Amino acid sequence: MEKEPSADKRGPTGVTQNEKRLLAVLAGHLDRTAESVAEEMQTATDAVIQWAHLAEENGFATMTRTVTHTYVLNEEGEVYARAGLPERQLLNSFEGSIEMATLKQHPLSKIGIGWMRKKGWVTIRDGLISRNGDAPEGIDELALKGPLTEGEGLNALIRRGLIVDHESAVTTMRLTPAGEALVNEGLDLREETGQITHEHLLTGEWEHLNLRRYRIDRLPRRAVPGKIHPYQRLINEMRQILLEMGFTEISGELVQSAFWNFDALFQPQDHPAREMQDTFYLAEETDLPEGYERVKAMHEHGGDTTSSGWGGVWSGKKAEQCVLRTHTTGLSIQYLATHPEPPVRAFCISRVYRREAIDPTHTPEFEQLEGVVMDKEVTFSHLLGFLKEFYLKMGFADVRFRPAYFPYTEPSVEPEVYVDGLGWVEIGGAGIFRQEVTDPWGVKTPVLAWGLGVSRVAMLKLGLKDLRMLYRSDIDWIRDAPILPADTQSSTRR
Ligand SMILES: N[C@@H](Cc1ccccc1)C(=O)O
């Protein structure tokens, strides 16, 4: 291949063909407008500006953009230019003093009176307007006479909305000394070939081609294609794991009765979590489902079981109240009520609502991953094993369990995962449903149940310091968040 002239001076990246053509056109001129260059090169002005940008980056040319304004009176301005500003016309309409009420009859009084006062032309006292003196012509009135050149007078007219500002930009460009030197050394203006073809190789023509150089030291412009929100991506991944483990996905309404959200889970009616400050109550009420009497009996005295219940009188009114679901455990028990025979493996990943003060780690709405496994002979060990397995698949290798309490499970645990830099982080609740929960619906087989904070997991997996980021649609964050397919995220995935 021919050695390109002065390749050393062009830097390692070379100069594009279009840039060279542009430099040749600029040679011998001082400043040229983009338009005239475009005309000579028989191309679009935008293209010329783009090539000039490249040349500028390489130090061969400079560009200057000059914005010029042309000011013209608008329709209203034209009228005032002929007849005078409203305040002048108004002032000329009377001598000495005039009753305010009379002057208000004047069609221009609305605009004019204020301006006359502002300019100190008149004094208003006891409903009477009096001239102060001879009211000399102001800079705005001078400007109105034209020509409209920049200055305080014009600014005053612009502020009063009497002017149209026509803006036009002219881009000029010229060679730098380096650009001139490059042109003087001679530019290789032969056509460039961007792609070598089979033909070129066969005929040996490739040896004589002027091949376009790649700028391998430059990053290409960043591509920001559409993609799934990082949080949704994580939720999809969790869903996939559970589906692969043989679970059925269930769903339910955001609005639930207190009955399903609390009572069916043997949560006593005076439980603090049911208080207004923790739960969003709605004005609506709903009918109690068939079989609610058995839940009532369970609360009051333990129904037909050995449990003694909570005692007292269970109020149907309280149970009829509608709430924004505070957890998804209410969906699990509803599902079991209609599917009381084993085996059942069900899950849902859904939004729940709690009256939390908003801060970096609390939002009043967040997602939970809820699940149940009902089968003959499933035990507490299976529950721990399952949770461990799930977290492993999510990429948390260290999982441990702390004893916990929920009104609906016994025994109960809170799983924790170990996160570098944070230590052990609590990430949900789990346990075996109590007899008080399952018995009213004829469920006789053990039920493993859990509810995990999905947004918590997301925070840890996405390295967020602020939970709110998940809900904020911060476009920069969304663009920057890496796309990690499930398979590459965790080496423990089996
Ligand atoms: N509902 C509990 C989690 C949980 C679900 C199922 C069983 C035990 C605990 C919570 O919201 O924190």
The ligand as an SDF file (V2000), in Angstrom:
LIG
                    3D

 12 12  0  0  0  0  0  0  0  0999 V2000
  -46.1220  -11.7870   55.6090 N   0  0  0  0  0  0  0  0  0  0  0  0
  -44.8350  -11.6800   56.2230 C   0  0  0  0  0  0  0  0  0  0  0  0
  -43.8520  -12.6680   55.6820 C   0  0  0  0  0  0  0  0  0  0  0  0
  -44.2730  -14.0970   55.9190 C   0  0  0  0  0  0  0  0  0  0  0  0
  -44.9760  -14.7780   54.9420 C   0  0  0  0  0  0  0  0  0  0  0  0
  -45.3380  -16.1020   55.1400 C   0  0  0  0  0  0  0  0  0  0  0  0
  -44.9950  -16.7120   56.3120 C   0  0  0  0  0  0  0  0  0  0  0  0
  -44.2960  -16.0480   57.2990 C   0  0  0  0  0  0  0  0  0  0  0  0
  -43.9430  -14.7390   57.0760 C   0  0  0  0  0  0  0  0  0  0  0  0
  -44.2850  -10.2670   55.9950 C   0  0  0  0  0  0  0  0  0  0  0  0
  -44.8950   -9.5360   55.2550 O   0  0  0  0  0  0  0  0  0  0  0  0
  -43.2770   -9.8780   56.5570 O   0  0  0  0  0  0  0  0  0  0  0  0
  1  2  1  0
  2  3  1  0
  2 10  1  0
  3  4  1  0
  4  5  1  0
  4  9  2  0
  5  6  2  0
  6  7  1  0
  7  8  2  0
  8  9  1  0
 10 11  2  0
 10 12  1  0
M  END
$$$$
